[in-house]
């Protein structure tokens, strides 16, 4: 089991490092080109200036959904003949996803007001 986790981290970590290095290199080249052309590089700051008012609500709802999923996964595993991994994983993903959908609906309603 430990060998398979090491392989997963290696094959997941190396591409993540390569992708992040390529992203930052490309971003630096784009900004340098804009500055060389005499234009303002503030266009990149517009992406980061999105309001993050509801970020704590989002993560709070996600954590509550995951906790409910763990509890109901335990109940499902104890009361049925379902495999332990399938019971926990299905409930965690179900309630984590439902909490994010509920967050989206709440945020949409608050933004419309």
Secondary structure, DSSP 4 states (H G I P E B T S, - for coil): -HHHHHHHHHHHHHHHHHHHHHHHHHHHHHHHHHHHTT--GGGGHHHHTS--TTHHHHHHHHHHHHHHHHHHHHHHHHHSS--HHHHHHHHHHHHHHHHHHHHHHHHHHHHH-
